Amino acid sequence: MRTGAYRSRQERVASQAAALDNSGFTAMAPRRAAKARSKPAPAAARPARGKAASNKQAAANGSLRERLAAVEGERDALKEELERFKARQRRLEETQAQVRDRISWALDSLHNILDGKG
């Protein structure tokens, strides 16, 4: 092994291989090969400032308004559908009560007939 502060690539690879266990986990993350750029990005590559940013924000606000309008429309449609289902449920419950009353009447009539014959 070297006595200097830096290790060779072979030494780094060997130490990383030694740190591997059966699961493939390394004790430390490997260092990045490339350093960060010291020069700023060219002006053409940087995002535009000023009106372009406000235009993007205006477009985002417009799309938010459209989404809000769509969600409100969906909410209103769901409220109307809920009212229709509640009305249908009331009609079904009324019909069920009428059927129950008719069956009860028919059973009472049959019991009266059987009691009269007996």
Residue pairs with C-beta under 8 A, 6 or more apart in sequence:
1 7
1 11
2 8
2 11
7 15
12 30
16 26
16 30
19 26
19 27
19 28
20 26
47 53
